[in-house]
Amino acid sequence: MAAITQGTDIKPLRGARIRKGTLGDTVTKGDPVTLQSDGYWDMCDTSTAQLTVGVAVEGGVAGDVIDIVTIGPIQCLSGATPGALVYGSDTAGAYDTAAGTKSLVIGYVESATVLFVLPQIVDFS
């Protein structure tokens, strides 16, 4: 497994679906996040990931309501390989090139800096 570097210029691109979400934990702008069973969005961690995944457009702390890209393109990577799948990582809030404890595809690399969020539905049971 190899980590994918998160970029610093985070912004949703034309066609991205953005939803509001309430944070249950501290999240940094550009982090992959998952909607937990308590209704809050937390940093994505494959050991606790749920079925709904997205990318935080802004950072915040527990209780903050932020924008989250749930499908579509977002500029959030640095030096990624176009066409590669992007997985959730065993490290909370990180991207990876291979599946972690649980296989959770976040999307695919559209260009060196753009992730197309297209979550894979995975049965974690």
C-alpha distance (Angstrom), angle and dihedral (degrees) to the residues before:
residue distance angle dihedral
M1 . . .
A2 3.76 . .
A3 3.74 127.0 .
I4 3.80 118.9 -121.1
T5 3.78 112.5 -135.0
Q6 3.78 116.1 -116.0
G7 3.79 114.2 -133.6
T8 3.79 126.4 -130.9
D9 3.82 100.4 -134.6
I10 3.81 99.7 71.6
K11 3.79 117.4 -177.1
P12 3.79 137.8 141.0
L13 3.80 114.4 -117.2
R14 3.79 131.5 -141.1
G15 3.80 110.4 -64.2
A16 3.81 96.3 27.0
R17 3.81 116.1 137.2
I18 3.77 109.2 -133.9
R19 3.80 125.3 -165.3
K20 3.77 131.2 -178.9
G21 3.78 115.7 -116.7
T22 3.79 136.0 -179.7
L23 3.79 114.4 -128.0
G24 3.78 121.3 -128.1
D25 3.80 93.1 -172.4
T26 3.80 140.7 17.2
V27 3.80 110.7 -68.8
T28 3.79 130.4 -175.6
K29 3.79 123.0 -139.2
G30 3.82 108.1 -90.2
D31 3.83 96.1 23.3
P32 3.78 118.6 137.4
V33 3.81 107.5 -116.4
T34 3.81 137.2 -169.9
L35 3.78 132.1 -152.2
Q36 3.80 106.4 -119.0
S37 3.80 127.7 -149.9
D38 3.83 89.5 -102.1
G39 3.83 89.6 64.2
Y40 3.81 95.3 -108.5
W41 3.80 128.6 115.0
D42 3.83 116.0 -122.8
M43 3.79 133.8 176.2
C44 3.79 109.7 -74.9
D45 3.80 112.4 -100.7
T46 3.80 116.5 167.1
S47 3.80 91.9 -138.5
T48 3.84 91.0 62.9
A49 3.81 103.2 19.9
Q50 3.77 119.2 136.5
L51 3.80 126.7 -157.1
T52 3.81 97.5 -89.1
V53 3.78 115.9 76.0
G54 3.79 136.1 170.5
V55 3.79 144.6 147.9
A56 3.81 123.5 -95.7
V57 3.81 111.5 -119.9
E58 3.79 89.6 -165.3
G59 3.77 137.0 17.4
G60 3.77 129.4 -115.3
V61 3.77 148.8 141.7
A62 3.80 133.3 -97.9
G63 3.80 110.4 -54.8
D64 3.81 96.1 23.1
V65 3.81 117.1 124.8
I66 3.81 111.2 -136.6
D67 3.81 140.4 171.2
I68 3.80 115.7 -97.6
V69 3.82 126.9 -170.9
T70 3.82 104.9 -135.7
I71 3.80 97.2 173.9
G72 3.77 133.9 7.1
P73 3.80 138.8 36.5
I74 3.78 124.9 -27.1
Q75 3.78 128.4 171.1
C76 3.81 102.3 -129.3
L77 3.82 108.9 120.7
S78 3.79 136.8 82.8
G79 3.81 124.8 -148.7
A80 3.81 95.7 -12.3
T81 3.83 123.5 160.5
P82 3.83 113.0 -109.0
G83 3.80 113.4 -119.5
A84 3.81 94.9 23.7
L85 3.79 120.4 129.2
V86 3.80 116.0 -117.2
Y87 3.80 118.0 -142.9
G88 3.76 134.7 -168.5
S89 3.78 111.1 -104.4
D90 3.79 135.5 -133.7
T91 3.82 83.4 -121.2
A92 3.80 108.4 81.1
G93 3.80 112.9 -112.9
A94 3.82 95.7 10.8
Y95 3.79 135.2 115.7
D96 3.80 124.3 -135.4
T97 3.81 140.9 -170.5
A98 3.82 92.9 -133.5
A99 3.78 136.8 40.7
G100 3.78 118.5 -85.2
T101 3.80 126.4 -152.0
K102 3.80 88.2 -44.8
S103 3.77 123.1 28.0
L104 3.80 106.5 -112.4
V105 3.79 116.7 163.5
I106 3.80 110.5 -160.0
G107 3.80 94.8 -176.2
Y108 3.78 140.7 -79.6
V109 3.79 137.7 -69.6
E110 3.79 110.1 -101.2
S111 3.82 95.5 178.8
A112 3.81 135.7 -13.1
T113 3.81 89.8 -77.6
V114 3.82 104.4 24.8
L115 3.80 128.1 84.3
F116 3.79 116.9 -166.9
V117 3.81 102.9 -147.7
L118 3.80 106.7 -138.9
P119 3.81 108.5 148.7
Q120 3.78 120.5 -149.3
I121 3.77 112.7 -133.5
V122 3.79 106.7 -126.1
D123 3.79 128.2 -177.8
F124 3.81 105.3 -130.8
S125 3.79 95.7 -174.9
